[in-house]
Every structure is written in C-alpha cells, then in structure tokens.
Amino acid sequence: MKQYDFQQRGKMKYELLKLDNQLCFPVYAASRLIIREYQPYLDKLGITYPQYLVLLILWEKDNVPIKEITGRLLLNTNTVTPLLKRMEKLGIIKRKRTVRDERKVLLRLTNKGEHLKKKAASIPEKVSSGLLTGSLKRKDLELLKGMLEKVIETLSSTR
C-alpha cells in the first residue's frame, strides 16, 4: 500500500511538469502571437518590435537616459546597447553623453524618429481591433493587461 501511495504522489508531482499546467507557456505563447500581429506594421516602418518599444518611450518623453529605457523595458544594458546602436545607424535616434557625467548617455529622437511616430499612431488600434474579431472583448483585454501588470509588478519587486 505504501508503495502505491508513493507512486501516486510521484505521478501527482510530475503532473505539474505538463506543458498544459504551466503558467509560463500561455504567457509566452500569447506574447509571441501578439508580437506577430505587430510585425507587418513594424515591417512597413523598417523597425523591430524591441525598437518599437524604445520608440514608444521616446515618443512619450524625448532626451531620456539609457538607464530609464532599461528600467522601463525590464532589460539589461548589455541587451539594449546593441539595439540602440542599430537604431542610431538607421538614423532614428541619437545617443549623446552628458557633459556632467560622461557615463550617462541620453537618447534623442531624430527627425526620422519623430516622423515614425506619425506613421505608427494607428498601430495599437489596428492590433487591438484584430484581437477583438474573435471571442475577446475590449473588457477582456483590459482585464488581461491589468492582471499582467500585477504579475510584472510582483515579479519585479522580488528581484
């Protein structure tokens, strides 16, 4: 009898390792599929999704320190720096060291970067409209966004 109980408990423990029982997979899959929805619009602008995220921050407030970008995107500097270099080569942003502290680098939009804002203005509505064609309602997306923000806040504060 004890051997049977042990086997059952072992099976229950391994039940948690099934893909369908993971929280991470639906979040990962949804993220990839949502980014895929953005891709045709971003391709027309000649930018990648991570570059779009940087631009979203700079369109809110220009002349931003790299540290603010990494903080808002929850990314390390070594991940963001090559991305910013590519954006600078594309002529979308300018990087400039501050006079008071040469370690601090500020990011500014170029005219091309500002012009992309006008072209990108319709993207969020187009993507959300595409999501709303199925069984999802706007309220569902708002609830999902709020829940994900709580998850992000919780996980960010534990580091």
Contact map, one row per residue, 1 for C-alpha under 8 A:
111110000000000000000000000000000000000000000000000000000000000000000000000000000000000000000000000000000000000000000000000000000000000000000000000000000000000
111111000000000000000000000000000000000000000000000000000000000000000000000000000000000000000000000000000000000000000000000000000000000000000000000000000000000
111111100000000000000000000000000000000000000000000000000000000000000000000000000000000000000000000000000000000000000000000000000000000000000000000000000000000
111111110000000000000000000000000000000000000000000000000000000000000000000000000000000000000000000000000000000000000000000000000000000000000000000000000000000
111111111000000000000000000000000000000000000000000000000000000000000000000000000000000000000000000000000000000000000000000000000000000000000000000000000000000
011111111100000000000000000000000000000000000000000000000000000000000000000000000000000000000000000000000000000000000000000000000000000000000000000000000000000
001111111110000000000000000000000000000000000000000000000000000000000000000000000000000000000000000000000000000000000000000000000000000000000000000000000000000
000111111111000000000000000000000000000000000000000000000000000000000000000000000000000000000000000000000000000000000000000000000000000000000000000000000000000
000011111111100000000000000000000000000000000000000000000000000000000000000000000000000000000000000000000000000000000000000000000000000000000000000000000000000
000001111111110000000000000000000000000000000000000000000000000000000000000000000000000000000000000000000000000000000000000000000000000000000000000000000000000
000000111111111000000000000000000000000000000000000000000000000000000000000000000000000000000000000000000000000000000000000000000000000000000000000000000000000
000000011111111100000000000000000000000000000000000000000000000000000000000000000000000000000000000000000000000000000000000000000000000000000000000000000000000
000000001111111110000000000000000000000000000000000000000000000000000000000000000000000000000000000000000000000000000000000000000000000000000000000000000000000
000000000111111111000000000000000000000000000000000000000000000000000000000000000000000000000000000000000000000000000000000000000000000000000000000000000000000
000000000011111111001000000000000000000000000000000000000000000000000000000000000000000000000000000000000000000000000000000000000000000000000000000000000000000
000000000001111111001100000000000000000000000000000000000000000000000000000000000000000000000000000000000000000000000000000000000000000000000000000000000000000
000000000000111111101100000000000000000000000000000000000000000000000000000000000000000000000000000000000000000000000000000000000000000000000000000000000000000
000000000000011111111100000000000000000000000000000000000000000000000000000000000000000000000000000000000000000000000000000000000000000000000000000000000000000
000000000000000011111100100000000000000000000000000000000000000000000000000000000000000000000000000000000000000000000000000000000000000000000000000000000000000
000000000000000001111100100000000000000000000000000000000000000000000000000000000000000000000000000000000000000000000000000000000000000000000000000000000000000
000000000000001111111110000000000000000000000000000000000000000000000000000000000000000000000000000000000000000000000000000000000000000000000000000000000000000
000000000000000111111111110000000000000000000000000000000000000000000000000000000000000000000000000000000000000000000000000000000000000000000000000000000000000
000000000000000000001111111000000000000000000000000000000000000000000000000000000000000000000000000000000000000000000000000000000000000000000000000000000000000
000000000000000000000111111100000000000000000000000000000000000000000000000000000000000000000000000000000000000000000000000000000000000000000000000000000000000
000000000000000000110111111110000000000000000000000000000000000000000000000000000000000000000000000000000000000000000000000000000000000000000000000000000000000
000000000000000000000111111111000000000000000000000000000000000000000000000000000000000000000000000000000000000000000000000000000000000000000000000000000000000
000000000000000000000011111111100000000000000000000000000000000000000000000000000000000000000000000000000000000000000000000000000000000000000000000000000000000
000000000000000000000001111111110000000000000000000000000000000000000000000000000000000000000000000000000000000000000000000000000000000000000000000000000000000
000000000000000000000000111111111000000000000000000000000000000000000000000000000000000000000000000000000000000000000000000000000000000000000000000000000000000
000000000000000000000000011111111100000000000000000000000000000000000000000000000000000000000000000000000000000000000000000000000000000000000000000000000000000
000000000000000000000000001111111110000000000000000000000000000000000000000000000000000000000000000000000000000000000000000000000000000000000000000000000000000
000000000000000000000000000111111111000000000000000000000000000000000000000000000000000000000000000000000000000000000000000000000000000000000000000000000000000
000000000000000000000000000011111111100000000000000000000000000000000000000000000000000000000000000000000000000000000000000000000000000000000000000000000000000
000000000000000000000000000001111111110000000000000000000000000000000000000000000000000000000000000000000000000000000000000000000000000000000000000000000000000
000000000000000000000000000000111111111000000000100000000000000000000000000000000000000000000000000000000000000000000000000000000000000000000000000000000000000
000000000000000000000000000000011111111100000000000000000000000000000000000000000000000000000000000000000000000000000000000000000000000000000000000000000000000
000000000000000000000000000000001111111100000000000000000000000000000000000000000000000000000000000000000000000000000000000000100000000000000000000000000000000
000000000000000000000000000000000111111111000000100000000000000000000000000000000000000000000000000000000000000000000000001000100000000000000000000000000000000
000000000000000000000000000000000011111111100001100000000000000000000000000000000000000000000000000000000000000000000000000000000000000000000000000000000000000
000000000000000000000000000000000001111111110000000000000000000000000000000000000000000000000000000000000000000000000000000000000000000000000000000000000000000
000000000000000000000000000000000000011111111000000000000000000000000000000000000000000000000000000000000000000000000001001000000000000000000000000000000000000
000000000000000000000000000000000000011111111111100100000000000000000000000000000000000000000000000000000000000000000000000000000000000000000000000000000000000
000000000000000000000000000000000000001111111111000000000000000000000000000000000000000000000000000000000000000000000000000000000000000000000000000000000000000
000000000000000000000000000000000000000111111110000000000000000000000000000000000000000000000000000000000000000000000000000000000000000000000000000000000000000
000000000000000000000000000000000000000011111110000000000000000000000000000000000000000000000000000000000000000000010011000000000000000000000000000000000000000
000000000000000000000000000000000000000001111111000000000000000000000000000000000000000000000000000000000000000000000000000000000000000000000000000000000000000
000000000000000000000000000000000000000001111111101100000000000000000000000000000000000000000000000000000000000000000000000000000000000000000000000000000000000
000000000000000000000000000000000000001001100111111100000000000000000000000000000000000000000000000000000000000000000000000000000000000000000000000000000000000
000000000000000000000000000000000010011001000011111110000000000000000000000000000000000000000000000000000000000000000000000000000000000000000000000000000000000
000000000000000000000000000000000000000000000001111111000000000000000000000000000010000000000000000000000000000000000000000000000000000000000000000000000000000
000000000000000000000000000000000000000000000011111111100000000000000000000000000011001000000000000000000000000000000000000000000000000000000000000000000000000
000000000000000000000000000000000000000001000011111111110000000000000000000000000000000000000000000000000000000000000000000000000000000000000000000000000000000
000000000000000000000000000000000000000000000000111111111000000000000000100000000000000000000000000000000000000000000000000000000000000000000000000000000000000
000000000000000000000000000000000000000000000000011111111100000000001000000000000000000000000000000000000000000000000000000000000000000000000000000000000000000
000000000000000000000000000000000000000000000000001111111110000000000000000000000000000000000000000000000000000010000000000000000000000000000000000000000000000
000000000000000000000000000000000000000000000000000111111111000000000000000000000000000000000000000000000000000000000000000000000000000000000000000000000000000
000000000000000000000000000000000000000000000000000011111111110000001000000000000000000000000000000000000000000000000000000000000000000000000000000000000000000
000000000000000000000000000000000000000000000000000001111111111100000000000000000000000000000000000000000011100000000000000000000000000000000000000000000000000
000000000000000000000000000000000000000000000000000000111111110000000000000000000000000000000000000000000000000001001000000000000000000000000000000000000000000
000000000000000000000000000000000000000000000000000000011111110000000000000000000000000000000000000000000000000000000000000000000000000000000000000000000000000
000000000000000000000000000000000000000000000000000000001111111100000000000000000000000000000000000000000000000000000000000000000000000000000000000000000000000
000000000000000000000000000000000000000000000000000000001111111100000000000000000000000000000000000000000011100000000000000000000000000000000000000000000000000
000000000000000000000000000000000000000000000000000000000100111110000000000000000000000000000000000000000111100000000000000000000000000000000000000000000000000
000000000000000000000000000000000000000000000000000000000100111111011000000000000000000000000000000000000111000000000000000000000000000000000000000000000000000
000000000000000000000000000000000000000000000000000000000000001111111000000000000000000000000000000000011110000000000000000000000000000000000000000000000000000
000000000000000000000000000000000000000000000000000000000000000111111100000010000000000000000000000000011110000000000000000000000000000000000000000000000000000
000000000000000000000000000000000000000000000000000000000000000011111110000010000000000000000000000000000000000000000000000000000000000000000000000000000000000
000000000000000000000000000000000000000000000000000000000000000111111111000000000000000000000000000000000000000000000000000000000000000000000000000000000000000
000000000000000000000000000000000000000000000000000001001000000111111111100000000000000000000000000000000000000000000000000000000000000000000000000000000000000
000000000000000000000000000000000000000000000000000000000000000001111111111110010000000000000000000000000000000000000000000000000000000000000000000000000000000
000000000000000000000000000000000000000000000000000000000000000000111111111000000000000000000000000000000000000000000000000000000000000000000000000000000000000
000000000000000000000000000000000000000000000000000000000000000000011111111000000000000000000000000000000000000000000000000000000000000000000000000000000000000
000000000000000000000000000000000000000000000000000010000000000000001111111000000000000000000000000000000000000000000000000000000000000000000000000000000000000
000000000000000000000000000000000000000000000000000000000000000000000111111100000000000000000000000000000000000000000000000000000000000000000000000000000000000
000000000000000000000000000000000000000000000000000000000000000000000111111110110000000000000000000000000000000000000000000000000000000000000000000000000000000
000000000000000000000000000000000000000000000000000000000000000000000100011111110000000000000000000000000000000000000000000000000000000000000000000000000000000
000000000000000000000000000000000000000000000000000000000000000001100100001111111000000000000000000000000000000000000000000000000000000000000000000000000000000
000000000000000000000000000000000000000000000000000000000000000000000000000111111100000000000000000000000000000000000000000000000000000000000000000000000000000
000000000000000000000000000000000000000000000000000000000000000000000000001111111110000000000000000000000000000000000000000000000000000000000000000000000000000
000000000000000000000000000000000000000000000000000000000000000000000100001111111111000000000000000000000000000000000000000000000000000000000000000000000000000
000000000000000000000000000000000000000000000000000000000000000000000000000011111111100000000000000000000000000000000000000000000000000000000000000000000000000
000000000000000000000000000000000000000000000000000000000000000000000000000001111111110000000000000000000000000000000000000000000000000000000000000000000000000
000000000000000000000000000000000000000000000000011000000000000000000000000000111111111000000000000000000000000000000000000000000000000000000000000000000000000
000000000000000000000000000000000000000000000000001000000000000000000000000000011111111100001000000000000000000000000000000000000000000000000000000000000000000
000000000000000000000000000000000000000000000000000000000000000000000000000000001111111110000000000000000000000000000000000000000000000000000000000000000000000
000000000000000000000000000000000000000000000000000000000000000000000000000000000111111111000000000000000000000000000000000000000000000000000000000000000000000
000000000000000000000000000000000000000000000000001000000000000000000000000000000011111111111000000000000000000000000000000000000000000000000000000000000000000
000000000000000000000000000000000000000000000000000000000000000000000000000000000001111111111110000000000000000000000000000000000000000000000000000000000000000
000000000000000000000000000000000000000000000000000000000000000000000000000000000000111111110000000000000000000000000000000000000000000000000000000000000000000
000000000000000000000000000000000000000000000000000000000000000000000000000000000000011111111000000000000000000000000000000000000000000000000000000000000000000
000000000000000000000000000000000000000000000000000000000000000000000000000000000000001111111100000000000000010110000000000000000000000000000000000000000000000
000000000000000000000000000000000000000000000000000000000000000000000000000000000000001111111100000000000000111110000000000000000000000000000000000000000000000
000000000000000000000000000000000000000000000000000000000000000000000000000000000001001101111110000000000011110010000000000000000000000000000000000000000000000
000000000000000000000000000000000000000000000000000000000000000000000000000000000000000100111111000000000011110000000000000000000000000000000000000000000000000
000000000000000000000000000000000000000000000000000000000000000000000000000000000000000100001111100000001111000000000000000000000000000000000000000000000000000
000000000000000000000000000000000000000000000000000000000000000000000000000000000000000000000111110000001111000000000000000000000000000000000000000000000000000
000000000000000000000000000000000000000000000000000000000000000000000000000000000000000000000011111011111100000000000000000000000000000000000000000000000000000
000000000000000000000000000000000000000000000000000000000000000000000000000000000000000000000001111111111100000000000000000000000000000000000000000000000000000
000000000000000000000000000000000000000000000000000000000000000000000000000000000000000000000000111111000000000000000000000000000000000000000000000000000000000
000000000000000000000000000000000000000000000000000000000000000000000000000000000000000000000000011111000000000000000000000000000000000000000000000000000000000
000000000000000000000000000000000000000000000000000000000000000000000000000000000000000000000000111111110000000000000000000000000000000000000000000000000000000
000000000000000000000000000000000000000000000000000000000000000000000000000000000000000000000000111111111000000000000000000000000000000000000000000000000000000
000000000000000000000000000000000000000000000000000000000000000000000000000000000000000000000000110011111000000000000000000000000000000000000000000000000000000
000000000000000000000000000000000000000000000000000000000000000011000000000000000000000000000000110011111100000000000000000000000000000000000000000000000000000
000000000000000000000000000000000000000000000000000000000000000011000000000000000000000000000011110001111110000000000000000000000000000000000000000000000000000
000000000000000000000000000000000000000000000000000000000000001111000000000000000000000000000011110000011111000000000000000000000000000000000000000000000000000
000000000000000000000000000000000000000000000000000000000100011111000000000000000000000000001111000000001111100000000000000000000000000000000000000000000000000
000000000000000000000000000000000000000000000000000000000100011100000000000000000000000000001111000000000111110000000000000000000000000000000000000000000000000
000000000000000000000000000000000000000000000000000000000100011000000000000000000000000000011100000000000011111111000000000000000000000000000000000000000000000
000000000000000000000000000000000000000000000000000000000000000000000000000000000000000000111100000000000001111111000000000000000000000000000000000000000000000
000000000000000000000000000000000000000000000000000000000000000000000000000000000000000000010000000000000000111111100000000000000000000000000000000000000000000
000000000000000000000000000000000000000000000000000000000000000000000000000000000000000000110000000000000000111111110000000000000000000000000000000000000000000
000000000000000000000000000000000000000000000000000000100000000000000000000000000000000000111000000000000000111111111000000000000000000000000000000000000000000
000000000000000000000000000000000000000000000000000000000010000000000000000000000000000000000000000000000000111111111100000000000000000000000000000000000000000
000000000000000000000000000000000000000000000000000000000000000000000000000000000000000000000000000000000000001111111110000000000000000000000000000000000000000
000000000000000000000000000000000000000000001000000000000000000000000000000000000000000000000000000000000000000111111111000000000000000000000000000000000000000
000000000000000000000000000000000000000000000000000000000010000000000000000000000000000000000000000000000000000011111111100000000000000000000000000000000000000
000000000000000000000000000000000000000000000000000000000000000000000000000000000000000000000000000000000000000001111111100000000000000000000000000000000000000
000000000000000000000000000000000000000000001000000000000000000000000000000000000000000000000000000000000000000000111111110000000000000000000000000000000000000
000000000000000000000000000000000000000010001000000000000000000000000000000000000000000000000000000000000000000000011111111000000000000000000000000000000000000
000000000000000000000000000000000000000000000000000000000000000000000000000000000000000000000000000000000000000000001111111100000000000000000000000000000000000
000000000000000000000000000000000000000000000000000000000000000000000000000000000000000000000000000000000000000000000011111111000000000000000000000000000000000
000000000000000000000000000000000000010010000000000000000000000000000000000000000000000000000000000000000000000000000001111111100000000000000000000000000000000
000000000000000000000000000000000000000000000000000000000000000000000000000000000000000000000000000000000000000000000000111111110000000000000000000000000000000
000000000000000000000000000000000000000000000000000000000000000000000000000000000000000000000000000000000000000000000000011111111000000000000000000000000000000
000000000000000000000000000000000000000000000000000000000000000000000000000000000000000000000000000000000000000000000000011111111100000000000000000000000000000
000000000000000000000000000000000000110000000000000000000000000000000000000000000000000000000000000000000000000000000000001111111110000000000000000000000000000
000000000000000000000000000000000000000000000000000000000000000000000000000000000000000000000000000000000000000000000000000111111111000000000000000000000000000
000000000000000000000000000000000000000000000000000000000000000000000000000000000000000000000000000000000000000000000000000011111111100000000000000000000000000
000000000000000000000000000000000000000000000000000000000000000000000000000000000000000000000000000000000000000000000000000001111111100000000000000000000000000
000000000000000000000000000000000000000000000000000000000000000000000000000000000000000000000000000000000000000000000000000000111111110100000000000000000000000
000000000000000000000000000000000000000000000000000000000000000000000000000000000000000000000000000000000000000000000000000000011111111111000000000000000000000
000000000000000000000000000000000000000000000000000000000000000000000000000000000000000000000000000000000000000000000000000000001111111100000000000000000000000
000000000000000000000000000000000000000000000000000000000000000000000000000000000000000000000000000000000000000000000000000000000011111100000000000000000000000
000000000000000000000000000000000000000000000000000000000000000000000000000000000000000000000000000000000000000000000000000000000001111110000000000000000000000
000000000000000000000000000000000000000000000000000000000000000000000000000000000000000000000000000000000000000000000000000000000011111111011000000000000000000
000000000000000000000000000000000000000000000000000000000000000000000000000000000000000000000000000000000000000000000000000000000001001111111000000000000000000
000000000000000000000000000000000000000000000000000000000000000000000000000000000000000000000000000000000000000000000000000000000001000111111100000000000000000
000000000000000000000000000000000000000000000000000000000000000000000000000000000000000000000000000000000000000000000000000000000000000011111110000000000000000
000000000000000000000000000000000000000000000000000000000000000000000000000000000000000000000000000000000000000000000000000000000000000111111111000000000000000
000000000000000000000000000000000000000000000000000000000000000000000000000000000000000000000000000000000000000000000000000000000000000111111111100000000000000
000000000000000000000000000000000000000000000000000000000000000000000000000000000000000000000000000000000000000000000000000000000000000001111111110000000000000
000000000000000000000000000000000000000000000000000000000000000000000000000000000000000000000000000000000000000000000000000000000000000000111111111000000000000
000000000000000000000000000000000000000000000000000000000000000000000000000000000000000000000000000000000000000000000000000000000000000000011111111100000000000
000000000000000000000000000000000000000000000000000000000000000000000000000000000000000000000000000000000000000000000000000000000000000000001111111110000000000
000000000000000000000000000000000000000000000000000000000000000000000000000000000000000000000000000000000000000000000000000000000000000000000111111111000000000
000000000000000000000000000000000000000000000000000000000000000000000000000000000000000000000000000000000000000000000000000000000000000000000011111111100000000
000000000000000000000000000000000000000000000000000000000000000000000000000000000000000000000000000000000000000000000000000000000000000000000001111111110000000
000000000000000000000000000000000000000000000000000000000000000000000000000000000000000000000000000000000000000000000000000000000000000000000000111111111000000
000000000000000000000000000000000000000000000000000000000000000000000000000000000000000000000000000000000000000000000000000000000000000000000000011111111100000
000000000000000000000000000000000000000000000000000000000000000000000000000000000000000000000000000000000000000000000000000000000000000000000000001111111110000
000000000000000000000000000000000000000000000000000000000000000000000000000000000000000000000000000000000000000000000000000000000000000000000000000111111111000
000000000000000000000000000000000000000000000000000000000000000000000000000000000000000000000000000000000000000000000000000000000000000000000000000011111111100
000000000000000000000000000000000000000000000000000000000000000000000000000000000000000000000000000000000000000000000000000000000000000000000000000001111111110
000000000000000000000000000000000000000000000000000000000000000000000000000000000000000000000000000000000000000000000000000000000000000000000000000000111111111
000000000000000000000000000000000000000000000000000000000000000000000000000000000000000000000000000000000000000000000000000000000000000000000000000000011111111
000000000000000000000000000000000000000000000000000000000000000000000000000000000000000000000000000000000000000000000000000000000000000000000000000000001111111
000000000000000000000000000000000000000000000000000000000000000000000000000000000000000000000000000000000000000000000000000000000000000000000000000000000111111
000000000000000000000000000000000000000000000000000000000000000000000000000000000000000000000000000000000000000000000000000000000000000000000000000000000011111
